[in-house]
Amino acid sequence: MSTPEGKVKLSIKNYLKTLEPDLWSFMPVSCGYGVSGIPDIVGCYKGRFFAIEVKREGGKIRPWQTRTREIIKLAGGIAIIADNVADVMAALNAV
């Protein structure tokens, strides 16, 4: 059975598929050799870079995830923290 966070990721992935071809995204594989704080889903929607850090309902982001989020925003990207698909819908509808 999927974890609570895994269920949220699946619902977000399914939603993102409905936005194609205006949206491209992927989920970087974390294997211990990458950079800390890389969001769970990254992509481009209507020419804007976005990153989504997925959490289970009520989950908290870690300090290094907060730093990555701030850097993405400073660079002009959209940084989303989501514990449900509605958070992603709201952020991307604003584009």
Protein Blocks (a to p, Z undefined) as FASTA:
>chain_A
ZZfklmmmmmmmmmmmmmpckbccdddddehjacehiafbdcdeehiacddddddehiac
dfklmmmmmmmmmnopacdddfbfklmmmmmmmZZ
